[in-house]
Amino acid sequence: MIATDLTRKVWLPLLLLPLWGIVYHYLQPMVNWLIDDIIRMESGSHFTEAVRFFIFEVPKVLLLLALIVFVVGIVRSYFSPERTRKLLAGKNTFTGNVMAALLGIVTPFCSCSAIPLFLGFVESGVPLGITFSFLIAAPMINEVAVILLFGLFGWKTALIYVVTGLIIAILAGYIIGKLKLEKWVEEWVYEAQFGESGDGEEQIRFVDRLQFGYTAVREIVGKVWIYVLLGIAVGAGAHGYVPEDFMASLMGKGTWYSVPLSVLIGVPLYSNAAGIIPIVSVLLEKGASLGTALAFMMSVIALSLPEMIILKKVLKLPLILTFAAIVSVGIMIVGYLFNLIF
């Protein structure tokens, strides 16, 4: 019975992968056939194109999520929070910022885990600036964001996002470290004592790591699918009905205030990559510049109000405002830079 279960876990991905490839490859023709030949909707109308966009993007995004989240789930099984803390403890400035930002990409993190992670980092001797490099990179450069960017815009845009996100995380953490802002961490954080939680490095069979992948798909896709639908629904409406010249005038290259405006709009919003990236896709389609769209997306994902409210329990307000200001400036610089280049 155990052997049969192990065989199923190992071979199931290999059997499903060709089916995934066939469905993904023929998705656009199938959607066109459904809209044009089966339902016979009026070709070229605003409503038809909005429906076509929605029916195509929803399965496309969910297929990409299921595949890559499974792979990232396996990768994450090698990086427990305790192992991450040990890797970062005792590292020099800047080298530690680089390592922290890179680890932020592959380790589990969400706003809800901000406090225990922060406490664990401080207790392990991780400098404040290095901690912030991790806290910035983890939510901003997550697998959902990279998957959706790759699926909607291609690998070049996804790579640009990853590189610029890393630069922001590294430099923001480095600046915060140089400013010596430890006095604005709540006193009880440094007074708290934490016991050893183990090294988290016990040997795990690869078949069990496959189970981590299945669990990641079930949990992550299960949590974000509603945001995918809502985001794509908003995007579909904009795709079908928003005039191109309107978005071009508001978020185009020729508008000097477009980047700071996009950041100001994005910071108080609460969404995740699954909900915001389909909207960004339509903004670009309607004439928004790449830099402005990336700045908007980064501000929404990296500076969410819920995360700041949670961090308020361990950080004093001046440090939270400094953190938000430094990251916002970094995002705006990226926005202007890419508007200039592209």
Secondary structure as the mmCIF struct_conf table of DSSP 4:
data_model
#
loop_
_struct_conf.conf_type_id
_struct_conf.id
_struct_conf.beg_label_comp_id
_struct_conf.beg_label_asym_id
_struct_conf.beg_label_seq_id
_struct_conf.end_label_comp_id
_struct_conf.end_label_asym_id
_struct_conf.end_label_seq_id
HELX_RH_AL_P HELX_RH_AL_P1 ILE A 2 HIS A 25
TURN_TY1_P TURN_TY1_P1 TYR A 26 TYR A 26
HELX_RH_AL_P HELX_RH_AL_P2 LEU A 27 ASN A 32
HELX_RH_PI_P HELX_RH_PI_P1 TRP A 33 ILE A 38
BEND BEND1 ILE A 39 ILE A 39
HELX_LH_PP_P HELX_LH_PP_P1 MET A 41 GLU A 42
TURN_TY1_P TURN_TY1_P2 SER A 43 GLY A 44
HELX_RH_AL_P HELX_RH_AL_P3 HIS A 46 ARG A 76
TURN_TY1_P TURN_TY1_P3 SER A 77 TYR A 78
HELX_RH_AL_P HELX_RH_AL_P4 PRO A 81 LEU A 88
TURN_TY1_P TURN_TY1_P4 ALA A 89 GLY A 90
HELX_LH_PP_P HELX_LH_PP_P2 LYS A 91 ASN A 92
TURN_TY1_P TURN_TY1_P5 THR A 93 PHE A 94
HELX_RH_AL_P HELX_RH_AL_P5 THR A 95 VAL A 106
BEND BEND2 THR A 107 THR A 107
HELX_RH_3T_P HELX_RH_3T_P1 SER A 111 SER A 113
HELX_RH_AL_P HELX_RH_AL_P6 ALA A 114 GLU A 123
TURN_TY1_P TURN_TY1_P6 SER A 124 GLY A 125
HELX_RH_AL_P HELX_RH_AL_P7 LEU A 128 MET A 140
TURN_TY1_P TURN_TY1_P7 ILE A 141 ILE A 141
HELX_RH_AL_P HELX_RH_AL_P8 GLU A 143 PHE A 153
HELX_RH_AL_P HELX_RH_AL_P9 TRP A 155 LYS A 178
TURN_TY1_P TURN_TY1_P8 LEU A 179 LYS A 180
HELX_RH_3T_P HELX_RH_3T_P2 GLU A 182 TRP A 184
STRN STRN1 VAL A 185 VAL A 185
HELX_RH_AL_P HELX_RH_AL_P10 GLU A 187 GLU A 191
HELX_RH_AL_P HELX_RH_AL_P11 PHE A 206 ALA A 216
HELX_RH_PI_P HELX_RH_PI_P2 VAL A 217 VAL A 221
HELX_RH_AL_P HELX_RH_AL_P12 GLY A 222 TYR A 241
BEND BEND3 VAL A 242 VAL A 242
HELX_RH_AL_P HELX_RH_AL_P13 GLU A 244 MET A 251
BEND BEND4 GLY A 252 GLY A 252
TURN_TY1_P TURN_TY1_P9 LYS A 253 GLY A 254
TURN_TY1_P TURN_TY1_P10 TRP A 256 TYR A 257
HELX_RH_AL_P HELX_RH_AL_P14 SER A 258 GLY A 266
TURN_TY1_P TURN_TY1_P11 VAL A 267 PRO A 268
HELX_RH_AL_P HELX_RH_AL_P15 ALA A 273 GLU A 285
TURN_TY1_P TURN_TY1_P12 LYS A 286 GLY A 287
HELX_RH_AL_P HELX_RH_AL_P16 LEU A 290 ALA A 302
BEND BEND5 LEU A 303 LEU A 303
HELX_RH_AL_P HELX_RH_AL_P17 LEU A 305 LEU A 311
TURN_TY1_P TURN_TY1_P13 LYS A 312 VAL A 314
STRN STRN2 LEU A 315 LEU A 315
HELX_RH_AL_P HELX_RH_AL_P18 LEU A 317 ILE A 341
#
